[in-house]
Amino acid sequence: MLTKHDLLQPLATLRGDAVVVTTMGVVRPWGKYSTSELDFASADSAMGHAADLALGIALAQPQRKVVCLNGDGSMLMTLGTLVTVAQSAATNFILFVIQNNTYEITGNQPVPGSGFVDFAAMARGAGFRETYVFDEAQDYAQHLPGILEGEGPTLVVVKVEPGTEGPLSRGVQEESHYLKPSLAESAHRLRKVLTSND
Amino acid sequence: MAQAALILQELKRCKVTDVIGLPDNSSSALLELLRQDHSIRLHSVTREGEAFALAAGLWVGGKHPLVLIQNTGLLESGDGLRGTLLRMRIPILCLVTYRGYAKTQGNSGSVPEKLNAEVLSRPELDSVALMTEPTLNAWGLPFDFLHTDDHVSKIPRVLAKAEERSSPTVLLVTRDMT
C-alpha cells in the first residue's frame, strides 16, 4: 500500500509538460507538490466526470501527455468511460485510479466492491492497451518513467492508504494554487495556456 | 423536418471541430453523414453525462465541440451538464432531439400546465417531452427550436449568443432529420 506522498512526489518530478487533472482526495495533496499552470482540479464540478473531461483535453492536445488522477469511487460512477477512452485510442492519455476503497472526502465510507473490484481487469476488458497495478512504492517509482513515456491509453491502478481530506471548495481560503480561482476561471485559463502557441 | 446535410454544412461553416453524442432515431441521418465525412470528428460515448464532460475537455483543449443527444439523455445527465459546461461557462451548442414533441403539439389543448405524478404517468403523453422545456428553464439553459430547413440558419446565431454569454445553449430539434 502506498501513501499519497509515494504516489504524487515521483509524478510531480516526472510529469514534464503534461496536463494533470485531479479530483477528490488528491486535489489538495497534489497542490503541495505542484504549482504548474497545467494543473486542473476537477473540484466543484461534476461527480465522477474527471476522467472524461481529461480525455477531452487529451484528444484536443494529442502532442501533449494528459494524466488524470481519478478516485475509485469516481471511476465507479462512470465505468462506461473506460470504453470511451479505449475506443478513442488517445495514445497520450494516462488514467490513474487511486484505489483507497473509500469515499475519502465524505468521511471514508467504503465504496461498493471495495476489496474485490479489479479496475485493471475491467480496463483490459474495455480495450485498454496498457494496464498496471501497484501496491508498493518502489515498484511504482521504478515503472513510472516508462508509463509516462509509453503509448496509451494506459490505466494505472495505485493502491493507497485512505487519508483524511475533507470536502473540497474553491476560493482564497484554499491553499492549493489551483483551488483559488473558480472552476470557470480555471477552465478558461487552461484553455488559454493550451492554445497560446496555436 | 431538417435535412442532415444542411445541418452538417452549417456546422462546418461555424468551424465545429468535434461532435460528441449518442445515436437516436431523430439524429441518425446526421450521425451517418458525420461517419462518412471526416472533416468533423465524431466521438461516441456510453452515456450523455459523459458527452458534456468530454465536450468540456475538448473545449479546454482548444477545440469547438458540439453535443448531439436526445432529450431523454439530457434528463439523465443533469450533474454532468451542471458541473461541466454550466459551471465552467463553456460556450457550446447542444443539439437535442425532442422525443415526444409532436405528441405535445397534437394534444396541445390537453397538456396540463402543472406536472405531477398523475400527469407524468398518463400513457397518452410522453413524459420526457413534458419535462424537457421546464428542465431546461430550471437549469438556466437558453434554448431555441429547429423545426425545418429554414431554421438551420439559426445555428450560427445561437452559437454567437453562446459565445457572447459564455455559456452553453440548446437547439431543440423537433422532427427527425432526413
HADDOCK unambig.tbl for C-alpha pairs under 7 A between the chains (distance, minus, plus):
assign (segid A and resid 45 and name CA) (segid B and resid 83 and name CA) 4.04 0.50 0.50
assign (segid A and resid 45 and name CA) (segid B and resid 84 and name CA) 6.08 0.50 0.50
assign (segid A and resid 45 and name CA) (segid B and resid 87 and name CA) 6.89 0.50 0.50
assign (segid A and resid 46 and name CA) (segid B and resid 79 and name CA) 5.63 0.50 0.50
assign (segid A and resid 46 and name CA) (segid B and resid 80 and name CA) 5.10 0.50 0.50
assign (segid A and resid 46 and name CA) (segid B and resid 82 and name CA) 6.84 0.50 0.50
assign (segid A and resid 46 and name CA) (segid B and resid 83 and name CA) 3.89 0.50 0.50
assign (segid A and resid 46 and name CA) (segid B and resid 84 and name CA) 6.08 0.50 0.50
assign (segid A and resid 49 and name CA) (segid B and resid 50 and name CA) 6.93 0.50 0.50
assign (segid A and resid 49 and name CA) (segid B and resid 53 and name CA) 6.13 0.50 0.50
assign (segid A and resid 49 and name CA) (segid B and resid 80 and name CA) 6.94 0.50 0.50
assign (segid A and resid 52 and name CA) (segid B and resid 50 and name CA) 6.18 0.50 0.50
assign (segid A and resid 52 and name CA) (segid B and resid 53 and name CA) 5.66 0.50 0.50
assign (segid A and resid 52 and name CA) (segid B and resid 54 and name CA) 5.03 0.50 0.50
assign (segid A and resid 53 and name CA) (segid B and resid 53 and name CA) 4.69 0.50 0.50
assign (segid A and resid 53 and name CA) (segid B and resid 54 and name CA) 4.80 0.50 0.50
assign (segid A and resid 53 and name CA) (segid B and resid 56 and name CA) 6.18 0.50 0.50
assign (segid A and resid 53 and name CA) (segid B and resid 57 and name CA) 4.39 0.50 0.50
assign (segid A and resid 54 and name CA) (segid B and resid 57 and name CA) 5.85 0.50 0.50
assign (segid A and resid 55 and name CA) (segid B and resid 54 and name CA) 6.54 0.50 0.50
assign (segid A and resid 55 and name CA) (segid B and resid 57 and name CA) 6.74 0.50 0.50
assign (segid A and resid 56 and name CA) (segid B and resid 54 and name CA) 4.65 0.50 0.50
assign (segid A and resid 56 and name CA) (segid B and resid 55 and name CA) 6.39 0.50 0.50
assign (segid A and resid 56 and name CA) (segid B and resid 56 and name CA) 6.98 0.50 0.50
assign (segid A and resid 56 and name CA) (segid B and resid 57 and name CA) 3.95 0.50 0.50
assign (segid A and resid 56 and name CA) (segid B and resid 58 and name CA) 4.27 0.50 0.50
assign (segid A and resid 57 and name CA) (segid B and resid 57 and name CA) 4.54 0.50 0.50
assign (segid A and resid 57 and name CA) (segid B and resid 58 and name CA) 5.08 0.50 0.50
assign (segid A and resid 57 and name CA) (segid B and resid 60 and name CA) 6.35 0.50 0.50
assign (segid A and resid 57 and name CA) (segid B and resid 61 and name CA) 4.66 0.50 0.50
assign (segid A and resid 59 and name CA) (segid B and resid 58 and name CA) 6.76 0.50 0.50
assign (segid A and resid 60 and name CA) (segid B and resid 58 and name CA) 5.30 0.50 0.50
assign (segid A and resid 60 and name CA) (segid B and resid 61 and name CA) 4.93 0.50 0.50
assign (segid A and resid 60 and name CA) (segid B and resid 62 and name CA) 6.44 0.50 0.50
assign (segid A and resid 60 and name CA) (segid B and resid 63 and name CA) 6.22 0.50 0.50
assign (segid A and resid 61 and name CA) (segid B and resid 61 and name CA) 5.95 0.50 0.50
assign (segid A and resid 80 and name CA) (segid B and resid 46 and name CA) 5.53 0.50 0.50
assign (segid A and resid 84 and name CA) (segid B and resid 45 and name CA) 5.68 0.50 0.50
assign (segid A and resid 84 and name CA) (segid B and resid 46 and name CA) 6.85 0.50 0.50
assign (segid A and resid 183 and name CA) (segid B and resid 87 and name CA) 6.65 0.50 0.50
assign (segid A and resid 183 and name CA) (segid B and resid 88 and name CA) 5.61 0.50 0.50
assign (segid A and resid 184 and name CA) (segid B and resid 87 and name CA) 6.12 0.50 0.50
assign (segid A and resid 184 and name CA) (segid B and resid 88 and name CA) 3.72 0.50 0.50
assign (segid A and resid 184 and name CA) (segid B and resid 89 and name CA) 5.70 0.50 0.50
assign (segid A and resid 187 and name CA) (segid B and resid 60 and name CA) 6.06 0.50 0.50
assign (segid A and resid 187 and name CA) (segid B and resid 88 and name CA) 6.15 0.50 0.50
assign (segid A and resid 188 and name CA) (segid B and resid 60 and name CA) 6.80 0.50 0.50
assign (segid A and resid 190 and name CA) (segid B and resid 60 and name CA) 6.39 0.50 0.50
assign (segid A and resid 191 and name CA) (segid B and resid 60 and name CA) 4.38 0.50 0.50
assign (segid A and resid 191 and name CA) (segid B and resid 61 and name CA) 5.60 0.50 0.50
assign (segid A and resid 191 and name CA) (segid B and resid 62 and name CA) 5.88 0.50 0.50
assign (segid A and resid 194 and name CA) (segid B and resid 61 and name CA) 6.12 0.50 0.50
assign (segid A and resid 194 and name CA) (segid B and resid 62 and name CA) 6.90 0.50 0.50
assign (segid A and resid 195 and name CA) (segid B and resid 62 and name CA) 5.81 0.50 0.50
